[in-house]
């Protein structure tokens, strides 16, 4: 076994001036006392006086004896535990006694001590996006939950991260969905070259945030950890022995851990110091070496406060985005510092004098600043006098590691950024200081030096809140949406469960930010399909056609050249013809639609209203057909000759026969390969004006909704609705949307609603209900005017609104409800690389259009109307089988047009 080499400082015991001086002073003492002096000095100075004693004493050197699981009565692991070395244990009496007893005592009993680890996470740590008033109670609760009789350690570990596991999961999805091997390999290589590798090279990081607590026995430690899990204001999960062993190995022997991962070895759940020998650990005056070189800094003053936590300036620093470092804070319960009260009293008296002088001089600017300072000092003084307020001794140590090649430059850059962040830090300069700092940063809860900062609970909690952990529950199989502001990968699955709805608010069309936001949205949609979820989408403007065809999906362009599917706007349910506002609305809207389509003048539009009214009455009273042919015949028989001539255009062989004579037939969700989008062809968009398109598509959505509700899917699917806010303008489609959202869990649907901004939803009764109940809101770049009503409605913090306003193209802020219905907030930035842009415009690159199930025919000229074929419309059932249409067999009485039983 390779022993750990411990570099000498160049000072031997015989040449040490302090040792010589003490030796001369105690010449009259017994030899045993001199030996104790030498041992004591060797411990406090970390100098191996007696040969290789510490070379083989790995337990004492590493600070722990073993890491192992703790099992419950049923034999399952409850959590992992670290058994500390007695000489380093926080509960060792020798560490608590006086200098004399430590020096001369003969029978100090060294007790064992155990450390447990809690991994801290969850949305509660995102204080920079939470309401401003939530921060102070969080800090106080964080420290009030800590044990009253033992020190604890808060540890933030930042490491470089790889996307290997995510890519492997993504690769499986692609190979399962895309059957053509060449196309799949091409797509995977594009994903690697233009997304995975750029993300890793940009400084992809993994942040681990934990709380370590120690006790004399496993039973006491179990009770402490259970109390912490119950009372901490954030999610806290006890770490298993495997995770603890990995964290310790990463600190002491990173190359050993890397070799284990590369060889595919099982992760060990037990770790002994002897296993660290392979690391070849060296301690030098300013650094330690174990395959990496690590330098240490001690903070001698409390860091400056920052809205996002005092570590934000380090974690957000672009110069440090590839730097690996640890931040360790040891908190020990302490008595109140009475000197602090004197300082605060003097400061308060001084501010009173300054306020009086500024008031006399009428200096308004100085008054505002002094009043703010006075309030802050008063609050601190009140907190200090509060007998319920706890105090802590705090010590902060930082460790930065890098490879041998760039260590000097990385060390200089790290120290410069510490200074620019306002942190008063001093680097270790002796082997004793370096060894002490190494043990303080070790994930063991070993506080080695004095903790000079005496702070109340609120300020100690502000220090302990090392980093806002922005990543929600991580699932590498979900789509990689972007990076958090800390450089962590964010995997996003909006509205993950059937019955949930997500709002995507990309911003006003035409802006660069909105364009990139829609590109991100298209990417997330395809990732859902690659993950196995059927996707059905509504796309009025035909903006999703290239993407759908690119992946071999089915795009249905409703119009004169669509041979299979159609929506007939004249098909109407009896629910829309009742003697109330429904009938009036239907008459006006249908007359306006047909009038614009046929270019009717005002007089003919009035005739059309009369014909439509007669047809509606005949339908309700006698069950007569209401279609293009019946309207033409009724106009002809009622003496509306000019109108009848125009209505010929709607009949079977008329110019618009493809629109109003063919029966409605829409695809089922999940048809083809599970990727289906419905849009309007360019020829139809050229025929219909903007308002007509909205009316047509709103009624199309209502009919599709009735079909979806009547025939629930056999497996969960995703329904994507672009320009969803337009559905709110039409009462029928608005009710349809509300009905679909209410029944989405039953029909196994998830809804993605895409709108430029929230205004249309908040100005509509149905829209507000949908907006409030949605499980997820994704705010891309939005203006202050757009966000203000949302902020009032959801009580969003100023920082969150500011983040939305300043979000770059492709980035967003996410408001998501957890399983308990509580909102959590996190943000992400766009991924680096060109993959998104290339992915968005590469039409036909990944799928061969010749292999599509429904080829798109060339446009053909529609023949003119032939009177002798007028009755052919009544025999259309011979050309279109009954099973391809929805037959109405019952209508509900719940004031909705959706309950059509097919």
C-alpha positions in Angstrom: 0.0 0.0 0.0 1.4 3.4 -1.0 1.8 5.6 2.0 0.7 9.3 1.9 3.7 11.5 1.4 3.7 14.5 3.6 6.0 17.3 2.4 8.3 18.8 4.9 8.4 22.5 5.7 12.1 22.5 6.0 12.0 23.0 9.8 12.9 20.0 11.9 12.2 19.5 15.6 15.7 20.1 16.7 15.9 23.3 14.8 12.5 24.7 15.7 13.1 27.9 17.8 9.9 27.4 19.8 10.8 23.8 20.6 14.3 24.8 21.7 13.0 27.6 23.8 10.5 25.4 25.6 13.1 22.7 26.0 15.4 25.2 27.8 12.6 26.5 29.9 11.6 23.0 31.2 15.1 21.5 31.8 14.1 20.6 35.3 11.0 18.7 34.3 10.8 14.9 33.9 11.5 13.3 30.5 7.9 12.2 30.3 6.7 15.8 30.5 9.1 16.8 27.7 7.7 14.0 25.6 4.2 15.3 26.1 5.3 18.8 25.2 6.8 17.5 22.0 3.6 15.6 21.1 1.4 18.6 21.9 3.5 20.9 19.8 3.5 18.4 16.9 -0.3 18.4 17.0 -0.9 22.1 17.1 1.9 22.8 14.6 1.1 19.8 12.3 4.9 19.0 12.1 5.8 15.3 12.2 8.6 15.4 14.8 9.0 11.6 15.2 9.8 10.2 11.8 7.0 8.5 9.9 4.5 8.2 12.7 1.8 10.1 10.8 2.7 8.5 7.4 0.9 5.3 8.3 -1.7 6.8 10.7 -4.2 7.4 8.0 -7.2 7.5 10.2 -5.8 10.4 12.2 -4.6 12.2 9.0 -7.9 11.9 7.1 -10.0 12.8 10.1 -12.3 9.8 9.9 -12.2 6.1 10.6 -14.9 4.8 8.3 -18.0 5.6 6.3 -20.8 3.0 6.5 -24.6 2.7 6.2 -27.0 2.8 9.2 -29.7 0.1 8.8 -33.2 0.2 10.2 -35.0 -2.7 11.9 -36.2 -4.0 8.5 -32.7 -4.2 7.1 -32.9 -1.3 4.7 -30.4 1.6 4.9 -31.7 4.7 6.7 -28.8 6.9 6.0 -25.0 6.9 5.9 -22.7 7.9 8.7 -19.1 9.0 9.1 -17.2 7.7 12.1 -14.7 10.5 13.0 -11.3 9.9 14.4 -11.3 10.5 18.1 -8.5 13.1 18.1 -10.5 15.1 15.6 -13.9 14.5 17.0 -15.8 17.7 18.1 -16.8 15.7 21.2 -13.3 14.8 22.2 -12.8 16.1 25.8 -9.2 16.9 25.0 -10.4 19.5 22.5 -12.6 21.2 25.1 -10.3 21.3 28.1 -7.7 23.9 29.2 -4.2 24.1 27.8 -2.7 22.6 31.0 -5.0 19.6 31.1 -4.4 18.9 27.4 -0.7 19.2 28.0 -0.3 17.2 31.2 -3.4 15.0 31.3 -2.8 11.2 31.3 -6.1 9.6 31.0 -8.3 11.8 28.7 -11.0 9.5 27.4 -11.4 9.8 23.6 -15.0 9.3 22.7 -16.2 8.3 19.2 -18.3 10.8 17.3 -20.5 10.3 14.2 -21.4 12.7 11.4 -24.6 12.5 9.3 -25.1 14.5 6.1 -28.3 16.1 4.8 -28.4 17.2 1.1 -30.3 20.6 0.9 -32.3 21.4 -2.1 -35.7 22.6 -3.2 -37.4 25.7 -4.5 -37.3 27.4 -1.1 -33.6 28.0 -1.6 -34.4 30.2 -4.6 -34.8 33.3 -2.5 -33.7 35.6 -5.3 -37.0 34.8 -7.1 -39.1 34.5 -4.0 -41.1 37.4 -2.5 -38.7 39.8 -0.7 -40.3 39.3 2.7 -39.6 35.6 2.6 -35.8 35.9 2.9 -35.5 37.1 6.6 -37.8 34.4 8.0 -35.9 31.8 5.9 -32.6 32.8 7.4 -33.9 32.8 11.0 -35.7 29.4 10.5 -32.5 27.9 9.0 -30.5 28.6 12.2 -33.3 28.0 14.7 -33.6 24.5 13.4 -29.9 23.7 14.2 -28.9 21.7 17.3 -28.3 23.8 20.4 -25.4 21.8 21.8 -23.1 20.9 18.9 -21.4 22.6 15.9 -22.6 22.0 12.3 -21.0 22.5 8.9 -22.7 23.9 5.8 -20.8 22.9 2.6 -21.2 24.0 -1.0 -19.3 22.0 -3.5 -19.0 23.2 -7.1 -17.7 20.7 -9.7 -17.6 20.5 -13.5 -20.4 18.4 -14.9 -20.7 16.0 -17.8 -23.9 15.4 -19.9 -22.9 11.8 -20.6 -25.8 10.2 -18.7 -28.3 12.6 -20.3 -27.0 11.9 -23.8 -27.2 8.2 -23.2 -30.9 8.5 -22.2 -31.5 10.9 -25.2 -29.8 8.4 -27.5 -32.2 5.6 -26.5 -35.2 7.8 -27.2 -33.9 8.8 -30.6 -33.2 5.2 -31.7 -36.6 4.1 -30.5 -38.4 6.9 -32.4 -36.3 7.3 -35.6 -36.1 4.0 -37.3 -33.7 5.0 -40.1 -30.2 4.3 -38.6 -28.4 6.8 -40.8 -30.9 9.6 -40.0 -30.8 8.8 -36.3 -27.0 8.8 -36.2 -26.9 12.1 -38.1 -29.3 13.6 -35.6 -27.4 12.3 -32.6 -24.1 13.6 -33.9 -25.7 17.0 -34.5 -27.0 17.0 -30.9 -23.5 16.2 -29.6 -21.6 18.7 -31.7 -23.9 21.6 -31.5 -25.5 21.2 -28.1 -23.9 18.8 -25.7 -20.2 19.7 -26.3 -20.8 23.5 -26.3 -22.7 23.3 -23.1 -19.9 21.3 -21.4 -17.3 23.7 -22.7 -19.2 26.7 -21.5 -18.5 25.8 -17.9 -21.2 23.3 -17.0 -21.3 22.9 -13.2 -22.8 20.7 -10.6 -23.5 22.3 -7.2 -23.9 20.1 -4.1 -25.2 21.8 -1.0 -25.2 19.9 2.3 -25.5 20.2 6.1 -23.3 18.1 8.3 -24.2 17.4 12.0 -22.4 15.3 14.6 -23.3 13.5 17.8 -21.7 11.0 20.3 -24.0 8.2 19.3 -26.0 6.9 16.3 -29.2 7.2 18.3 -28.6 10.9 19.1 -27.5 11.6 15.6 -30.7 9.9 14.2 -32.9 12.2 16.4 -31.0 15.3 15.3 -31.3 14.5 11.6 -35.0 13.7 12.0 -35.6 17.0 13.7 -33.7 18.9 11.0 -35.6 17.2 8.2 -38.8 18.3 9.9 -37.9 21.9 10.8 -35.5 23.1 8.1 -37.2 25.7 5.7 -36.0 23.8 2.6 -36.0 20.2 1.4 -33.4 18.1 3.3 -32.7 14.5 2.3 -30.4 12.2 4.4 -27.5 11.1 2.3 -26.9 7.4 1.8 -23.5 6.0 2.5 -22.8 5.7 -1.2 -23.3 9.4 -1.7 -21.2 10.4 1.3 -18.4 8.1 0.1 -18.4 9.8 -3.3 -18.3 13.2 -1.7 -15.4 12.3 0.5 -13.5 10.5 -2.3 -14.1 13.5 -4.6 -12.4 15.7 -2.0 -9.5 13.5 -0.9 -8.9 11.2 -3.9 -10.6 12.7 -7.0 -8.6 10.6 -9.5 -9.5 7.4 -7.7 -13.2 8.3 -7.9 -12.8 9.1 -11.6 -11.0 5.8 -12.3 -13.8 4.0 -10.5 -16.4 5.7 -12.7 -14.6 5.0 -15.9 -14.1 1.4 -15.1 -17.8 1.0 -14.3 -17.2 -0.2 -10.8 -20.1 -0.3 -8.4 -20.2 2.7 -6.1 -18.9 1.7 -2.6 -21.1 2.1 0.4 -18.2 1.7 2.8 -15.0 3.8 2.8 -11.9 3.5 5.0 -8.9 5.9 5.1 -6.6 3.2 3.7 -8.5 3.5 0.4 -7.2 7.1 0.1 -3.6 6.0 0.0 -3.7 5.7 -3.8 -4.4 9.4 -4.1 -0.7 10.2 -3.2 -1.8 13.1 -1.0 0.9 15.8 -0.3 0.6 18.7 2.1 2.8 21.7 1.3 2.9 25.2 3.0 0.3 26.7 0.6 -1.4 23.8 -1.1 -2.3 20.2 -1.0 -1.8 17.8 -4.0 -3.8 14.7 -4.8 -3.9 14.7 -8.6 -5.3 18.2 -8.3 -3.7 21.1 -6.6 -5.8 22.9 -3.9 -5.3 26.2 -2.3 -7.2 27.5 0.8 -8.5 30.9 2.0 -9.9 31.9 5.4 -12.5 34.7 5.6 -11.8 37.1 8.4 -14.9 39.3 8.2 -18.6 38.7 7.3 -19.3 38.9 3.6 -21.4 41.7 2.2 -25.1 41.0 1.8 -26.5 40.4 -1.7 -30.1 39.9 -2.9 -29.1 36.5 -4.3 -26.9 35.4 -1.4 -23.4 36.4 -0.6 -21.9 33.6 -2.8 -23.8 34.9 -5.9 -20.9 37.1 -7.0 -18.6 34.0 -7.1 -21.1 31.6 -8.6 -22.3 34.0 -11.3 -18.8 35.2 -12.1 -18.1 34.4 -15.8 -14.3 34.3 -15.1 -14.9 31.5 -12.6 -17.4 29.5 -14.6 -14.9 26.7 -15.1 -13.4 26.9 -11.5 -14.0 24.1 -9.0 -14.2 25.2 -5.4 -15.7 24.4 -2.0 -17.1 26.8 0.6 -17.3 25.5 4.1 -19.1 27.3 7.0 -18.8 26.0 10.6 -21.5 27.3 13.0 -21.2 26.7 16.7 -23.8 27.9 19.2 -22.4 30.9 21.1 -23.3 33.5 23.8 -24.3 37.0 22.8 -21.4 39.3 22.2 -21.9 42.2 24.6 -19.3 44.2 22.8 -21.6 44.2 19.8 -24.3 45.9 21.9 -21.9 48.7 22.8 -20.9 49.2 19.2 -24.6 49.3 18.1 -25.5 51.7 20.8 -22.7 54.1 19.9 -23.6 53.8 16.2 -27.3 54.5 16.9 -26.4 57.6 19.0 -24.1 58.9 16.2 -26.9 58.4 13.6 -29.3 60.3 15.8 -26.9 63.3 15.8 -26.4 63.1 12.1 -30.2 63.0 11.5 -30.7 66.0 13.6 -28.0 67.9 11.7 -29.4 66.9 8.3 -32.9 67.9 9.4 -31.6 71.3 10.5 -29.8 71.8 7.2 -32.7 70.5 5.1 -30.5 67.9 3.3 -33.2 65.5 2.0 -30.8 63.1 0.3 -28.7 62.7 3.5 -31.9 62.3 5.5 -33.1 59.4 3.3 -29.7 57.6 3.6 -29.4 58.2 7.3 -32.9 57.0 8.0 -32.2 53.8 6.2 -29.0 53.3 8.2 -30.8 54.1 11.4 -33.5 51.6 10.7 -31.0 48.9 9.9 -28.9 49.5 13.1 -32.1 49.6 15.2 -33.3 46.3 13.8 -29.9 44.7 14.6 -30.0 46.1 18.1 -33.5 44.9 18.7 -32.5 41.4 17.4 -29.4 41.5 19.7 -31.6 42.3 22.8 -34.2 39.7 21.9 -33.6 36.8 24.4 -35.1 34.4 21.8 -32.5 35.2 19.3 -29.7 32.7 19.1 -26.0 33.5 18.4 -23.4 31.5 16.5 -19.7 31.6 16.1 -19.0 31.3 12.4 -15.9 30.4 10.5 -15.6 30.4 6.7 -13.0 28.6 4.6 -12.7 28.3 0.9 -10.9 25.7 -1.2 -10.1 26.1 -4.9 -8.7 23.2 -6.9 -7.2 23.0 -10.4 -4.9 20.9 -12.5 -1.1 21.4 -12.3 -0.9 23.2 -15.6 -3.2 26.1 -15.0 -3.1 26.2 -11.2 -1.0 29.4 -10.7 -3.3 31.4 -13.1 -6.5 29.9 -11.6 -5.3 30.7 -8.1 -4.5 34.3 -9.0 -7.8 34.8 -10.8 -9.7 33.3 -7.8 -8.0 35.6 -5.4 -8.7 38.6 -7.5 -12.4 37.7 -7.8 -12.6 37.3 -4.0 -11.3 40.8 -3.6 -13.6 42.2 -6.3 -16.5 40.6 -4.5 -15.7 42.4 -1.3 -14.5 39.3 0.6 -11.7 39.8 3.1 -9.8 36.5 2.6 -6.3 35.4 3.6 -4.6 32.4 2.0 -2.9 29.8 4.1 0.9 30.1 4.2 2.2 27.3 6.4 1.7 23.5 6.4 -0.1 23.7 9.7 -2.6 26.3 8.4 -3.0 24.4 5.2 -3.7 21.1 7.0 -6.2 22.8 9.3 -8.0 24.4 6.3 -8.0 21.1 4.5 -9.8 19.4 7.4 -12.2 22.4 7.8 -13.3 22.0 4.1 -13.5 18.3 4.3 -17.1 16.9 4.3 -16.7 15.6 7.8 -17.8 18.5 10.2 -14.2 19.1 11.5 -13.8 22.7 12.7 -10.1 23.1 13.3 -9.6 26.8 13.9 -11.3 29.5 16.0 -14.5 30.9 14.5 -14.0 34.7 14.9 -17.4 35.9 13.8 -20.2 36.0 16.4 -23.5 36.6 14.6 -27.2 36.5 15.4 -29.3 33.8 13.8 -30.6 35.9 10.9 -27.0 36.9 9.9 -25.7 33.4 10.5 -28.5 32.0 8.3 -27.6 34.5 5.6 -24.1 33.1 5.6 -25.3 29.5 5.8 -27.5 30.0 2.7 -24.5 29.5 0.5 -26.2 29.2 -2.8 -29.7 29.4 -4.4 -30.0 25.8 -5.8 -32.1 26.7 -8.8 -32.5 23.2 -10.3 -35.8 21.5 -9.5 -35.9 17.7 -9.1 -33.4 16.5 -11.6 -34.4 14.0 -14.2 -31.8 13.5 -16.9 -34.3 11.7 -19.1 -36.3 15.0 -19.5 -35.5 17.5 -22.2 -32.4 19.7 -21.5 -34.0 23.1 -21.7 -31.1 25.4 -20.8 -28.6 26.4 -18.0 -29.4 28.0 -14.7 -27.6 31.2 -13.8 -25.2 29.1 -11.8 -24.3 27.1 -14.9 -26.2 24.0 -13.9 -28.2 22.0 -16.6 -31.9 22.4 -16.3 -34.2 19.6 -17.4 -37.7 20.7 -18.0 -41.0 18.9 -18.6 -43.8 21.5 -18.3 -47.1 20.1 -17.1 -45.7 16.6 -16.8 -48.9 14.8 -15.7 -52.1 14.3 -17.6 -54.7 16.9 -16.7 -52.2 19.7 -16.3 -51.8 22.8 -18.5 -48.7 24.9 -19.2 -48.6 28.5 -20.6 -45.7 29.5 -22.8 -45.4 33.3 -23.1 -42.7 34.0 -25.7 -43.3 37.7 -26.2 -44.5 39.9 -29.0 -44.0 38.4 -32.5 -41.3 39.8 -34.6 -38.7 40.4 -31.9 -35.5 38.5 -31.7 -36.3 37.4 -28.2 -39.7 36.0 -29.3 -38.1 34.3 -32.3 -35.6 32.5 -30.1 -38.3 31.7 -27.5 -40.4 30.0 -30.2 -37.3 28.1 -31.3 -36.8 26.8 -27.8 -40.5 25.9 -27.6 -40.3 23.9 -30.9 -37.3 22.1 -29.5 -39.1 21.2 -26.3 -42.1 19.9 -28.3 -40.0 17.6 -30.4 -38.1 16.3 -27.3 -41.6 15.4 -25.9 -42.2 13.3 -29.0 -38.8 11.7 -28.9 -39.5 10.8 -25.3 -42.5 8.7 -26.4 -45.4 11.1 -25.9 -47.8 11.5 -28.8 -48.1 15.1 -29.9 -51.1 16.8 -31.5 -50.9 20.5 -32.4 -53.1 23.3 -33.7 -51.2 25.8 -35.9 -53.3 28.4 -37.7 -50.4 30.1 -39.5 -48.6 27.0 -40.7 -45.5 27.7 -38.6 -44.9 24.2 -37.5 -45.1 22.5 -40.9 -41.4 22.3 -41.5 -40.7 20.8 -38.1 -43.4 18.2 -38.4 -42.3 17.0 -41.8 -38.7 17.1 -40.6 -39.4 14.3 -38.2 -41.7 12.3 -40.4 -44.8 13.5 -38.8 -48.2 14.3 -40.3 -49.0 17.9 -41.2 -52.6 18.5 -42.3 -53.1 21.7 -44.2 -56.8 22.3 -44.4 -57.7 23.8 -47.7 -58.8 23.0 -51.3 -55.9 20.6 -51.8 -56.3 18.5 -48.7 -57.7 15.2 -50.0 -58.5 13.5 -46.7 -59.3 15.9 -43.9 -61.6 18.9 -43.8 -63.6 21.2 -41.5 -67.0 22.4 -42.7 -67.9 25.7 -41.0 -71.6 25.2 -41.8 -71.9 22.1 -39.7 -73.6 23.2 -36.5 -74.9 21.5 -33.4 -78.4 22.2 -32.1 -76.7 23.7 -29.0 -75.7 26.7 -31.1 -79.3 27.2 -32.4 -81.2 27.7 -29.2 -83.6 30.6 -28.8 -81.2 32.8 -26.9 -77.9 34.6 -27.5 -76.4 31.5 -29.0 -78.7 31.7 -32.0 -78.1 35.4 -32.4 -74.3 35.0 -32.2 -74.4 32.1 -34.6 -76.5 34.0 -37.2 -74.3 37.1 -37.0 -71.0 35.3 -37.0 -71.9 32.9 -39.8 -73.4 35.6 -41.9 -70.2 37.7 -41.5 -68.0 34.8 -42.4 -70.0 33.8 -45.5 -70.5 37.4 -46.5 -66.8 38.1 -46.5 -66.1 34.8 -48.2 -68.5 35.5 -51.0 -67.9 39.3 -51.1 -71.6 40.1 -50.5 -72.8 43.7 -50.4 -74.9 45.0 -47.5 -78.2 44.1 -49.1 -77.2 40.5 -49.9 -75.9 40.2 -46.3 -79.3 41.1 -45.0 -80.9 38.4 -47.3 -78.3 35.9 -46.1 -79.3 36.6 -42.5 -82.9 35.9 -43.4 -82.0 32.6 -45.2 -79.8 31.5 -42.3 -82.6 32.3 -39.8 -85.2 30.2 -41.8 -82.7 27.3 -42.1 -82.0 27.4 -38.3 -85.7 27.4 -37.5 -86.3 24.5 -39.9 -83.4 22.6 -38.3 -84.7 23.1 -34.8 -88.4 22.5 -35.5 -88.4 19.8 -38.1 -84.8 18.5 -38.1 -84.2 19.7 -41.7 -80.6 19.5 -43.0 -78.6 22.7 -42.7 -75.8 22.7 -45.3 -74.6 24.4 -48.4 -77.2 22.8 -50.7 -80.1 23.5 -48.4 -79.1 27.1 -48.1 -78.9 27.5 -51.9 -82.3 25.8 -52.4 -83.9 27.9 -49.6 -82.6 31.1 -51.2 -83.8 30.0 -54.6 -87.3 29.1 -53.4 -87.7 32.2 -51.2 -87.1 34.6 -54.0 -83.5 35.6 -53.1 -82.3 35.1 -56.7 -79.0 37.2 -56.5 -78.1 35.6 -53.2 -78.9 32.1 -54.6 -76.5 32.8 -57.4 -73.8 33.6 -54.9 -74.6 30.6 -52.7 -73.9 28.3 -55.6 -70.2 28.8 -54.8 -70.7 26.9 -51.6 -72.4 23.8 -53.1 -70.7 20.6 -54.2 -69.0 21.7 -57.4 -68.9 25.4 -56.5 -65.8 27.4 -56.0 -65.9 26.8 -52.2 -67.4 23.4 -52.4 -64.3 21.9 -50.8 -64.9 24.2 -47.8 -68.7 24.0 -47.2 -69.9 20.9 -49.0 -67.5 18.3 -47.7 -68.2 16.8 -44.3 -66.0 17.5 -41.4 -63.3 14.8 -40.9 -60.4 15.4 -38.4 -57.5 13.2 -37.4 -57.3 11.3 -34.2 -54.6 12.4 -31.7 -51.5 10.2 -32.0 -52.2 9.2 -35.6 -49.3 8.2 -37.8 -46.1 8.2 -35.9 -47.6 10.2 -33.0 -46.7 13.7 -34.3 -49.7 15.5 -35.9 -50.2 19.2 -36.5 -53.3 20.8 -38.1 -53.0 24.1 -39.9 -54.5 26.3 -42.6 -53.0 26.0 -46.1 -51.6 29.1 -47.7 -54.4 29.0 -50.3 -57.0 29.0 -47.5 -55.2 31.8 -45.7 -55.3 33.8 -49.0 -59.0 33.3 -49.3 -59.9 34.1 -45.7 -59.2 37.4 -44.0 -57.6 37.5 -40.6 -60.9 37.7 -38.7 -62.3 34.9 -40.8 -59.3 32.7 -40.1 -59.7 33.2 -36.4 -63.4 32.4 -36.6 -62.8 29.3 -38.7 -60.0 28.0 -36.5 -62.0 28.7 -33.3 -64.9 26.6 -34.6 -62.4 24.0 -35.8 -61.0 23.7 -32.3 -64.5 23.3 -30.8 -65.2 20.4 -33.1 -61.8 18.8 -32.4 -62.4 19.3 -28.7 -65.7 17.5 -29.0 -64.0 14.6 -30.8 -61.2 14.4 -28.2 -63.6 14.3 -25.3 -65.9 11.8 -27.0 -63.0 9.4 -27.8 -60.4 9.5 -24.9 -56.9 8.5 -25.8 -55.5 5.1 -24.8 -52.3 6.8 -23.6 -51.3 10.3 -22.5 -50.6 12.8 -25.2 -49.6 16.4 -25.5 -51.9 18.9 -27.2 -50.0 22.0 -28.4 -52.2 25.1 -29.2 -50.4 28.0 -30.9 -52.0 31.4 -30.7 -54.2 30.0 -28.0 -55.4 33.5 -26.9 -57.5 33.8 -30.1 -59.8 31.1 -28.8 -60.9 33.4 -26.0 -62.5 35.8 -28.5 -65.1 33.3 -29.6 -67.5 32.2 -26.9 -67.9 28.7 -28.3 -64.2 28.0 -28.5 -63.6 29.6 -25.1 -66.1 27.2 -23.5 -64.6 24.4 -25.5 -61.1 25.2 -24.1 -62.4 25.4 -20.6 -64.2 22.1 -21.0 -61.1 20.4 -22.4 -59.0 21.7 -19.5 -61.5 20.3 -17.0 -61.6 16.9 -18.7 -58.0 16.7 -19.7 -57.1 14.3 -16.9 -60.0 12.0 -18.0 -58.9 12.1 -21.7 -55.2 11.8 -20.7 -54.2 15.1 -22.3 -51.6 17.7 -21.3 -52.1 21.2 -22.7 -49.4 23.6 -23.9 -51.0 27.0 -24.6 -48.8 29.4 -26.5 -49.5 33.2 -26.4 -47.3 36.2 -26.9 -48.2 37.5 -23.4 -50.7 37.2 -20.5 -52.9 40.2 -21.3 -55.6 38.4 -23.3 -55.9 35.7 -20.6 -56.3 38.1 -17.7 -58.9 40.2 -19.6 -61.2 37.2 -20.1 -63.2 35.3 -17.5 -62.5 31.9 -18.9 -58.9 33.0 -19.6 -58.3 34.1 -16.0 -59.6 30.7 -14.7 -57.3 28.8 -17.0 -54.3 31.0 -16.2 -54.8 30.6 -12.5 -55.2 26.8 -12.6 -52.3 26.1 -14.9 -49.6 24.0 -13.4 -46.8 25.8 -15.2 -46.1 29.3 -16.6 -43.0 29.9 -18.6 -42.2 33.6 -19.0 -39.8 34.5 -21.8 -38.8 38.1 -22.2 -41.8 40.3 -21.2 -42.2 44.0 -20.7 -43.0 45.6 -17.4 -46.5 46.4 -18.6 -47.2 42.8 -19.4 -45.8 41.5 -16.1 -47.3 44.0 -13.7 -50.8 42.4 -13.6 -49.3 39.0 -13.4 -47.1 40.1 -10.5 -50.1 41.4 -8.6 -52.1 38.3 -9.3 -49.4 35.8 -8.3 -47.6 38.1 -5.8 -44.4 37.8 -7.7 -41.2 39.4 -6.2 -39.6 42.5 -7.7 -36.5 40.4 -8.5 -38.5 37.9 -10.4 -40.2 40.5 -12.6 -36.8 42.2 -13.1 -35.4 38.8 -14.2 -38.2 38.3 -16.7 -37.6 41.8 -18.2 -33.9 41.2 -18.5 -34.0 37.6 -19.7 -32.0 37.1 -22.9 -33.2 35.4 -26.0 -34.1 31.8 -25.3 -34.0 32.2 -21.6 -37.1 32.2 -19.3 -38.4 32.2 -15.7 -40.6 29.3 -14.8 -43.4 29.3 -12.2 -44.4 25.7 -11.5 -46.7 24.1 -9.0 -45.4 21.2 -7.0 -47.3 18.1 -6.0 -48.8 20.0 -3.1 -50.0 22.9 -5.3 -47.4 25.3 -4.0 -45.6 27.5 -6.5 -41.8 27.3 -7.0 -39.7 29.5 -9.2 -36.6 28.9 -11.2 -34.9 30.3 -14.3 -32.8 29.2 -17.2 -30.7 30.7 -19.9 -30.4 29.5 -23.5 -28.0 26.7 -24.2 -24.8 27.7 -26.0 -24.1 26.5 -29.5 -25.9 26.7 -32.8 -28.1 23.6 -32.5 -31.3 25.4 -31.8 -31.1 27.5 -34.8 -30.0 24.8 -37.2 -32.6 22.4 -35.7 -35.4 24.9 -36.3 -34.8 25.6 -40.0 -33.6 22.2 -41.3 -36.8 21.2 -43.1 -36.8 17.7 -44.5 -33.3 16.9 -43.2 -34.3 14.1 -40.8 -37.2 12.5 -42.6 -37.8 11.7 -46.3 -41.1 13.3 -47.4 -41.5 10.4 -49.9 -42.1 8.1 -47.0 -45.0 10.1 -45.4 -48.2 8.2 -45.0 -50.3 11.0 -46.5 -48.4 12.5 -49.5 -49.4 16.0 -50.5 -50.8 16.1 -54.0 -50.3 18.9 -56.5 -52.9 21.7 -56.5 -55.8 21.0 -58.9 -58.3 23.4 -60.3 -61.7 23.2 -58.7 -64.4 22.8 -61.4 -67.3 25.3 -61.6 -70.7 24.6 -60.1 -72.9 22.2 -62.1 -76.6 22.4 -61.3 -77.4 18.9 -62.4 -75.0 17.6 -59.6 -76.5 19.6 -56.8 -78.2 16.6 -55.2 -74.9 14.7 -55.1 -74.3 16.5 -51.9 -77.0 14.5 -50.2 -75.2 11.3 -51.2 -71.8 12.1 -49.8 -72.1 9.3 -47.3 -71.3 6.9 -50.2 -67.9 8.6 -50.7 -67.1 9.2 -47.0 -67.9 6.2 -44.8 -69.9 6.9 -41.7 -67.1 5.8 -39.3 -65.0 8.7 -40.6 -67.5 11.4 -39.4 -69.0 12.2 -36.0 -72.7 11.4 -35.9 -74.7 13.4 -33.3 -76.8 11.0 -31.1 -77.3 13.2 -28.1 -76.8 16.7 -26.7 -76.2 17.6 -23.1 -78.0 20.5 -21.4 -75.0 22.0 -19.6 -74.8 25.2 -21.7 -71.9 23.9 -23.8 -71.3 22.8 -27.3 -68.8 20.1 -26.3 -70.9 17.3 -25.0 -71.6 15.8 -28.4 -71.9 12.0 -28.0 -70.3 10.3 -31.0 
